[in-house]
Amino acid sequence: MKRVPVGPSFRAQRVHAAIVGQIAACVARGVRVVHYSVQHDHLHLLVEADDKKEAARRLQLLFSRIAFAVNRVSHRHGSLFRDRHHRRALSSPSETRNVLVYLFFNARKHDIQHGRATNASFELDPMTSAPWFDAWHPVARPPPEAFARARAPRASPPTATPRTWMASEGWLRAGGPIAFHECPAIPRFLHR
């Protein structure tokens, strides 16, 4: 979901905390956000739902709560999101694995693309659900201290445990656990 052009950076600490707080609150109310990535001006969410109507209804609740919370911490009012969300059903293990890599390493990819890569580009991104992800490659996983740093503001995961086969284990058939050094390609459906 992309924000309006004059909105606050979603990666600003207070704004990010407000967004993740609302994700956690909605997860507690039954919205199954299993992974997320907060970028400067948009969000990526991996959400499970039993049907399209349920997904639309629950995402509407989530986005309205996020807009209210972000406007509050940014001392602004009015529309936050530029347009409706773009929904895409994931239909294969490889597509799902690619989306997970994209969610966890999107900021790294942009840093490399734009010549801004620093050591921080190769840290565990605290603006994603990666710090609570538990299927890292056993040899190529983030160092233990990276988890503590990235999880610091929140003791428990703000996301739901995946229930569907595709999101919980199916994606493993398409290349196995995710290695920390991976860098995503841009999936065709995310080109804009």
N, C-alpha and C positions, 0 to 999 in steps of 0.2 A: 504494500500500500504506500503510495507516494504522497508526500506532504505538499502543501501549497508552497510556491516559490519563496515567500517571505517568512516562512515558519522557522522555528528554532532548529538547530542541529539536534537530531535524535541521539547523537553520540555524546552530547554534553552530559556530564555526570548526573546532574539533577533530572534532566529530561529522560535519560536512559533509566534511572532508578524509578521514575514515575511509570514509564512504559512497562518495565519488568514487573513492577508492583501490580499493575493492572492485569498483566498476563497471569501472574500467580493467583490473583483474586478470581479471575474468570475460570482458571483451571479448578480452583476450589469449588466453583459453582457448576462444574461439569463440562466446560469447554475443553476439548482434548488437544491443546497445543503441545505437541511433543518435541518440537525444536523451533528455534527462532534465530534470526540474525537482525540486529539493529544497525542500519547504515546511516550515513549523514542525513539523507532526506527520504528514506523509505525503509520499510520493514519487509522481511521475508519470514513466512510462518509455514511450518509443516503441521497441518491440523488433520486429525482423524474425525470422521463423522459417519453416521449410519446412512445418511442420504443427503442430497444436495440442499433440500429445504432446511434441514437441521443445521447444516454447515453455514448456510447464508444467515440464518437467524442468530446463531451463536457468534459468528464473526461480526455481525452488526452490533451486538452487545459489546463485544471486545473493543471494536474500533470507536464506538461512542464513549466508552469508559476511558480509553487511551486519550482521545481528543480532549475530554474534560480535564483529565489529570495533567496532561502536557500544557494545556492552556493555563491551568492554575499555577504550575511551577514557573511558567514563562511569563506570567503576568500579561497575558494576551487573551483575546476572545475572538470568536468567529470560527469559520471553517479551518480545520487543520489539514484534512486530507483533500488532495486535488481531485480525485475521482474515486469511483468504486474500486473495490479490490479485484484483482485478476486471479481467478481460480483455475487450477489445473489439476486434474486427477492423475496421480502417478500410476502407471500401468505395468511397470516391469522392475525387477530387481536392479538392473543397471541404471535405469532412470532414477530410482530412489537413492541409490548410492551416490550418483552424481550430484543430486540435489543436496544430500548431506555434506559432501565435500564443498559444494558451493556455499552452503550456509555457514560452515565453520571457517572457511578461508577466503571469503569474498573480499574482506578488507586487505588481506595480503596480496591478492591478485591485483587489486586496484593500485596499491602502493608500487608494485613491480611495474605495472603497465605505465604508470605516470612518473617513473623514476624517483619515487619517494621512499623506496625500501630502506628500512633501517633495521637494527636488531629487534626493535619492537614489532616489526612486521612479522617476525618469526616467533612471537610469543603466543600463548593461548589467548585468543580474543575474548576478553571479558564481556563484550557486547553481544555475545552469542550464547547459545545453550551448550557450547562445546565443553565448558568446565564441568558439566554434569553428565556428559556423554561417557558411556562405560564400555564401548566396543572398539577401543583403540588397538592398533596392531601391537602385539606384545613386545616386539623389538623396537618399533619406531613410534613410541607413545611420548606425549609431553612429559617433561621431568616432574616428579612429585610436587616440588615447590611451586610449579606453575599452576597447579590446581588450587593450592591454598591461596595464592595471590589473586587469581581470577574469581574465586568464590567468596573472597573476604567479606563483601557487604551482606551476603545472604547465606545462611546456614543450610537451608534445604533447597532442593531444586524448584524453580518456579514453573516447571513444565510437568506434563502428565507422562506417565509411563506408557510407551506405545502398546496398543492392544492388538493391532492388526498384524498379520503375518509379515506383510511387506515392510512395515516400519520397524518391527521388532527384530526380525531375523532374515526375512527374505532377501534384503539388500546384500547380505553377506555372500550370497551365491554369485554376486557380480564383481568379485575381486577381493573378497575377504575384508577383514578389519581395516579401518582407515588409518593410514600412516600420517604422522604429524607433519611430514615434509611435503605432502601433496599440495598441489595448486590447481584450482578448478579452471576448466574451460567454461565459456559462457554457454549455458544450455540454449538451444534455438528458441524456445518459448519465452526466454527472458530478454531477448534482444529487443531493444526499443529504439 
